[in-house]
Amino acid sequence: MRYRPMPPTVFAAARKRLYKSLPPGSLVILHANDVYPTNADGTLGFVQSSDLYYLSGVDQEETILLLFPDAPDPSMREMIFLRETSELIAVWEGERLTKDQASAASGVAAGSIHWLDQFDRFFRMAMCQAKQVFLNTNESLRATVEVETRERRFITRCQQEFPLHRYERLAPLMHELRIIKAPAEVTALKEAIAVTESAFRRILGFVKPGVMEYEVEAEMIHEFIRHGAQGHAFSPIVGSGKNACVLHYIINNARCNDGDLLLLDFGAKLGNYHADLTRTIPVNGRYTPRQRDVYNAVLRTHRHARKLLKPGVQIKAYQEQVGAFVEEELIKLKLLTRAEVKAARDRDPSRPAYKKYFMHGTSHHLGLDVHDVGNMWQKLFPGMILTVEPGIYIREEGIGVRIENDVVITARGNTDLMPTMPIEVEEIEVLMAGGNSKRAGRITPVAR
């Protein structure tokens, strides 16, 4: 793997936290994600199950994690099952984890690491002793799952072979654990952010009228790979002109024209943690007065939103407060009148007037997934990591501006994880003109 793995103590501690949430006699079984086919003999790149990685540190396909903390046999309390490597696999695909390597990565005893052909035997032994079985599913509110996953196939198998067992949902427990980040996780995300900042600074020196959006995307991935990142955290948005008003624009095939803004929403994936940055820059290096006014309105909203994020806040209520603030900014920009704001509120309170120009949420959780575990009804606690990403999109003017940083909730409020990322109009213009930033960037990843 390219990235430096976190210490095994991080994953062992995560398992211990899970055990505190389990009733006596519980068995937990998690599977790696599938390697999904494309066409002919092609496959998509492997992406590990976030939950399995969180509890084991193993980043390899066909892995199974079996946790039975109350097992009478101590060797069965934590077990990992791996795809057995061979000379053929080594020649065609490269080396796979040995048992000792998996033990070193996870903190699970080497004697409890087995090849997959041993799983059925241990699985039956554990099932016959367990009082309840926790199985995993994707319970993200945003998810649309149209394929039968490895986890879903295993649930069907369990229910067929052991129909009288009591099955429980693991997802709620994992969400509760993963939403609060350990210090090592914050450090991992900082490393991904450092690489992302390096890419953004590279882009500021590259963009000029006439470049293609996909050329800008190429600059991103060049910098990511150069610093050992796994790649893009998500499909990057490189939207110039009117394309910046398309929230999930990922075609990235247009020319960046003189006088247009370029919206960049991207981030590096490093150590399975995802950075998420958005900046909106002028293609020719100088904001027009109107672009500057819109940008600064979004920047003021961004900073106001950060002031609101603190322990005890509910994201849904926070979003409403941010909406009220951006509404005032839209009035100043002469995009709304107070009469329109009042009329919209009287007509349908769930559809305030500002949503014409700011139609998405301000924050989402971030971590092992870009849209990490958590929902808008939960209250914030120290250790949660969120984005702050307000925007204003004026389709009739071809202006779309979004500004996004990642923050960690602290006891008193929040800390910006992107403190040196260029954000001010003047700073961006100076850097695009070849000058030096007033703040030094962290060009290389932070060492653990």
C-alpha positions in Angstrom: 0.0 0.0 0.0 1.1 3.6 -0.6 0.1 5.0 2.7 1.6 4.5 6.1 -0.9 2.5 8.2 -2.0 3.6 11.6 -0.7 1.7 14.6 -2.5 -1.5 15.4 -3.4 -0.1 18.8 -5.8 2.2 17.1 -7.9 -0.7 15.7 -7.6 -2.7 18.9 -9.0 0.3 20.8 -11.9 0.6 18.3 -12.8 -3.1 18.9 -12.7 -2.6 22.6 -15.1 0.3 22.3 -17.5 -1.8 20.2 -17.4 -4.6 22.9 -18.7 -2.1 25.5 -21.9 -1.7 23.3 -22.5 -5.4 22.9 -24.8 -7.6 25.1 -23.2 -10.7 26.6 -22.8 -13.6 24.1 -22.7 -11.4 21.0 -21.1 -12.5 17.7 -20.1 -9.9 15.2 -19.2 -10.8 11.6 -18.0 -8.3 8.9 -17.0 -8.8 5.3 -14.8 -6.9 2.9 -16.5 -5.2 0.0 -16.8 -7.0 -3.3 -14.5 -6.4 -6.3 -17.2 -5.3 -8.8 -17.1 -6.4 -12.4 -17.3 -3.9 -15.3 -17.2 -5.5 -18.8 -15.3 -8.5 -20.3 -12.8 -9.4 -17.6 -12.6 -5.9 -16.2 -13.2 -4.8 -12.6 -13.5 -1.6 -10.7 -10.7 -0.7 -8.2 -11.2 -2.3 -4.8 -12.5 -0.1 -2.0 -12.5 -1.6 1.5 -15.5 -1.7 3.8 -15.1 1.3 6.0 -16.4 -0.6 9.0 -14.1 -3.6 8.5 -11.2 -1.3 8.1 -12.1 0.7 11.2 -12.1 -2.4 13.3 -9.1 -4.3 11.8 -6.9 -2.1 9.7 -6.9 -4.7 7.0 -7.2 -3.2 3.5 -7.6 -6.3 1.3 -10.4 -8.0 -0.6 -12.2 -11.1 0.5 -11.4 -10.5 4.2 -13.7 -11.6 7.0 -13.6 -10.3 10.6 -15.2 -12.4 13.3 -15.5 -11.0 16.8 -16.8 -13.1 19.6 -15.6 -11.4 22.8 -17.3 -13.9 25.2 -16.1 -17.0 23.4 -15.0 -19.7 25.8 -11.9 -20.3 23.6 -9.7 -17.2 23.8 -8.4 -17.9 20.3 -11.9 -17.4 18.9 -12.6 -14.0 20.4 -11.0 -12.1 17.6 -10.4 -13.8 14.2 -9.5 -12.6 10.7 -9.9 -14.7 7.6 -7.8 -13.9 4.6 -7.5 -14.9 1.0 -4.6 -17.3 0.9 -1.8 -16.1 -1.3 0.0 -18.3 -3.8 2.8 -18.1 -6.3 0.3 -17.6 -9.0 -1.4 -14.7 -7.2 2.0 -13.2 -6.4 3.0 -13.3 -10.1 -0.2 -11.9 -11.6 -1.6 -9.6 -8.8 1.2 -9.1 -6.3 1.8 -10.3 -2.8 -1.2 -10.5 -0.4 -1.0 -10.2 3.3 0.6 -13.0 5.3 -0.9 -14.0 8.6 1.9 -12.2 10.4 1.4 -9.1 8.4 -2.4 -9.1 9.1 -1.6 -9.6 12.8 0.8 -6.7 12.8 -1.7 -4.4 11.0 -4.7 -5.3 13.2 -3.4 -6.2 16.6 -5.2 -9.6 16.4 -3.0 -12.4 17.6 -1.2 -14.3 14.8 -2.7 -17.6 15.9 -6.2 -16.2 15.3 -5.5 -15.2 11.7 -6.7 -17.9 9.3 -7.1 -18.6 5.6 -10.6 -18.4 4.1 -10.9 -22.1 3.7 -11.1 -22.3 7.5 -14.0 -19.9 7.9 -16.9 -22.4 7.7 -15.5 -24.5 10.5 -15.0 -21.5 12.9 -18.2 -19.9 11.7 -20.4 -22.9 12.7 -18.6 -23.2 16.1 -19.2 -19.6 16.9 -22.8 -19.6 15.7 -23.6 -22.6 17.9 -22.4 -20.7 21.0 -23.6 -17.2 20.4 -26.7 -15.7 21.9 -27.2 -13.1 19.2 -25.5 -12.2 16.0 -24.7 -8.7 14.8 -24.5 -8.4 11.0 -23.7 -5.4 8.9 -25.6 -3.5 6.2 -25.2 0.0 4.6 -27.6 2.2 6.6 -26.5 5.5 5.2 -29.5 7.8 4.6 -28.0 8.8 1.3 -27.3 5.3 0.0 -29.0 3.8 -3.1 -28.0 0.1 -3.1 -29.1 -1.7 -6.3 -26.6 -4.6 -6.2 -26.5 -7.6 -3.9 -23.4 -7.0 -1.7 -21.2 -9.6 -0.1 -22.7 -8.6 3.3 -26.2 -9.1 1.9 -25.4 -12.5 0.5 -23.9 -13.5 3.9 -27.1 -12.4 5.8 -29.1 -14.6 3.5 -26.8 -17.5 4.2 -27.0 -17.0 8.0 -30.8 -16.9 7.9 -31.0 -20.0 5.9 -28.5 -22.1 7.9 -29.5 -20.8 11.3 -33.1 -19.6 11.1 -33.7 -19.6 14.8 -30.9 -17.3 15.8 -31.5 -13.7 16.9 -30.0 -11.3 14.4 -29.2 -7.7 15.3 -28.1 -4.6 13.3 -24.5 -3.7 13.6 -24.7 -0.4 11.7 -26.2 1.7 14.5 -23.4 0.6 16.8 -20.7 1.4 14.1 -22.2 4.8 13.4 -22.1 5.7 17.1 -18.4 4.6 17.3 -17.2 6.1 14.0 -18.8 9.5 14.3 -16.3 10.4 17.1 -12.8 10.5 15.6 -9.8 9.2 17.6 -6.7 11.5 17.6 -5.0 9.1 15.1 -7.9 9.5 12.7 -7.7 13.3 12.9 -4.0 13.0 12.1 -4.8 10.8 9.1 -7.2 13.3 7.8 -4.7 16.1 8.2 -2.3 14.1 6.0 -5.0 13.9 3.3 -5.6 17.6 3.7 -1.9 18.4 3.3 -1.8 16.6 0.0 -5.0 18.4 -1.1 -3.5 21.8 -0.2 -0.4 20.9 -2.3 -2.7 20.2 -5.2 -4.7 23.4 -4.8 -1.6 25.5 -4.7 -0.3 23.8 -7.9 -3.7 24.5 -9.6 -3.5 28.2 -8.7 -0.2 28.4 -10.6 -1.6 26.4 -13.6 -5.1 27.8 -14.4 -5.4 30.4 -17.1 -7.8 31.1 -19.9 -8.0 28.3 -22.5 -7.1 25.4 -20.3 -9.6 22.5 -20.2 -11.4 21.4 -17.0 -9.9 17.9 -17.4 -6.4 19.4 -17.5 -7.1 20.9 -14.1 -8.3 17.5 -12.9 -5.0 16.0 -14.2 -3.0 18.5 -12.1 -4.9 17.3 -9.0 -4.2 13.6 -9.5 -0.6 14.3 -10.4 0.0 15.9 -7.0 -2.1 13.3 -5.2 -0.1 10.4 -6.6 3.2 12.2 -6.2 2.6 12.4 -2.5 1.5 8.8 -2.1 -2.3 9.3 -1.9 -4.6 6.6 -3.0 -6.3 9.0 -5.4 -9.3 11.2 -5.5 -11.5 11.0 -2.4 -14.5 11.3 -4.8 -15.1 12.2 -8.4 -13.8 15.8 -8.5 -15.9 18.7 -9.6 -14.1 21.1 -11.9 -16.8 23.4 -13.1 -16.1 26.6 -15.0 -18.7 29.3 -15.9 -22.2 28.0 -15.9 -20.9 24.5 -15.0 -20.2 25.8 -11.5 -24.0 26.0 -10.9 -24.3 22.2 -11.4 -23.9 20.9 -7.9 -22.6 17.5 -8.9 -20.9 18.4 -12.2 -18.2 15.7 -12.9 -17.9 15.7 -16.7 -15.1 18.2 -16.5 -14.8 18.6 -20.3 -15.3 22.3 -21.0 -12.9 25.0 -21.7 -12.1 27.5 -19.0 -12.8 30.9 -20.5 -11.4 34.4 -19.7 -13.7 36.1 -17.2 -15.3 33.0 -15.8 -15.1 31.5 -12.4 -13.8 28.0 -11.8 -15.4 26.0 -9.0 -13.1 23.2 -7.6 -14.6 20.6 -5.2 -12.0 17.9 -4.6 -9.9 16.1 -2.1 -7.2 13.4 -1.7 -7.8 10.0 -0.2 -4.9 8.9 1.9 -4.9 6.1 4.4 -8.6 5.6 3.6 -9.4 9.0 5.0 -11.0 11.6 2.8 -10.2 15.3 2.5 -13.0 17.6 1.0 -12.1 21.1 -0.2 -14.0 23.6 -2.3 -12.6 26.8 -3.7 -13.9 29.1 -6.5 -11.1 30.9 -8.4 -11.1 33.3 -11.4 -9.8 31.7 -14.6 -7.9 34.8 -15.5 -6.5 35.4 -12.0 -8.7 38.4 -11.2 -12.3 38.5 -9.8 -14.7 41.0 -11.4 -16.4 43.3 -8.9 -19.6 41.2 -9.1 -17.7 37.9 -8.7 -15.8 39.4 -5.7 -19.0 40.5 -4.1 -20.6 37.0 -4.4 -17.4 35.3 -3.2 -17.1 37.5 -0.2 -20.8 36.9 0.6 -20.1 33.2 0.6 -17.0 33.7 2.7 -18.9 35.7 5.3 -21.5 32.9 5.4 -18.7 30.3 5.7 -17.3 32.1 8.7 -20.7 32.7 10.3 -21.4 28.9 9.9 -18.1 28.1 11.7 -19.1 30.3 14.6 -22.3 28.2 15.0 -20.7 24.8 15.0 -20.1 23.7 18.6 -21.1 20.8 20.9 -24.8 20.5 21.5 -25.8 22.0 18.1 -28.2 20.0 15.9 -27.2 20.1 12.2 -30.8 20.6 11.1 -31.2 23.7 13.3 -27.8 24.9 12.4 -28.7 24.7 8.7 -31.7 26.9 9.3 -29.5 29.5 11.0 -27.1 29.5 8.1 -30.0 29.8 5.7 -31.2 32.9 7.5 -27.7 34.4 7.3 -27.3 33.7 3.6 -30.8 35.2 3.0 -29.5 38.5 4.2 -26.4 38.2 1.9 -28.7 37.5 -1.1 -30.7 40.6 -0.3 -27.5 42.7 -0.3 -26.6 41.1 -3.6 -30.0 42.2 -4.9 -30.9 38.7 -5.7 -33.9 38.7 -3.3 -36.1 41.3 -1.7 -37.5 41.2 1.8 -40.9 40.9 0.3 -39.9 37.8 -1.6 -38.4 36.3 1.5 -41.6 36.9 3.5 -43.8 35.7 0.7 -41.9 32.4 0.4 -41.9 31.9 4.2 -45.7 32.5 4.3 -46.4 30.2 1.4 -44.3 27.2 2.5 -41.8 27.5 5.4 -40.0 24.4 4.2 -39.1 26.2 1.0 -37.5 29.4 2.0 -36.5 31.9 -0.7 -32.8 31.5 -0.3 -33.0 27.9 -1.6 -33.2 29.3 -5.1 -29.6 30.3 -4.8 -28.3 28.0 -2.0 -30.1 24.6 -2.3 -27.8 22.2 -0.5 -26.8 21.6 3.1 -23.9 23.5 4.7 -22.2 20.6 6.5 -21.8 16.8 6.4 -19.7 14.4 8.5 -16.3 13.4 7.1 -13.9 10.5 7.7 -13.5 7.0 6.3 -16.3 8.1 3.9 -16.8 11.4 2.2 -20.3 11.5 3.5 -19.5 9.8 6.7 -21.8 8.3 9.3 -24.1 10.8 11.1 -27.4 12.6 10.3 -29.0 16.0 10.6 -30.9 15.2 13.8 -27.9 14.3 15.9 -26.3 16.8 18.2 -22.6 17.6 17.8 -19.9 16.3 20.2 -16.2 16.9 20.4 -14.3 14.7 18.0 -16.7 14.9 15.2 -15.3 16.1 11.8 -17.5 18.0 9.5 -17.3 20.1 6.3 -18.4 23.7 6.2 -19.5 24.5 2.6 -22.0 27.2 1.9 -22.5 28.4 -1.7 -24.4 30.8 -3.9 -25.3 29.8 -7.4 -26.7 32.4 -9.8 -27.5 30.4 -13.0 -28.7 33.5 -14.9 -25.3 35.1 -14.4 -23.2 32.0 -14.9 -21.8 32.5 -11.4 -21.4 29.6 -8.9 -19.4 30.0 -5.7 -18.8 27.5 -3.0 -16.2 27.6 -0.2 -15.5 24.5 1.9 -13.1 23.7 4.7 -13.0 20.7 7.1 -13.3 21.3 10.8 -13.2 19.1 14.0 -15.6 19.9 16.8 -13.9 20.8 20.1 -15.1 21.4 23.6 -15.4 25.1 22.9 -16.4 25.2 19.3 -14.3 23.9 16.3 -10.9 23.9 14.9 -10.2 24.5 11.2 -8.2 21.6 9.7 -7.3 23.7 6.7 -5.8 26.8 8.4 -3.2 27.5 5.7 -5.5 26.8 2.7 -5.7 30.0 0.6 -9.2 31.4 1.0 -9.2 35.2 0.8 -9.8 36.9 -2.6 -6.6 38.9 -2.4 -4.5 35.8 -1.4 -5.9 33.8 -4.3 -5.2 36.6 -6.8 -1.6 37.0 -5.6 -0.9 33.3 -5.9 -2.4 33.1 -9.3 -0.2 36.0 -10.4 2.9 34.0 -9.2 3.3 35.7 -5.9 3.8 34.2 -2.4 1.0 33.5 0.1 0.9 35.2 3.4 0.4 31.8 4.9 2.7 28.9 4.4 1.1 25.7 3.2 1.8 22.2 4.4 3.1 20.8 1.2 4.1 17.4 2.5 2.0 15.1 4.6 2.2 15.4 8.3 4.3 12.6 9.8 2.6 10.3 12.3 
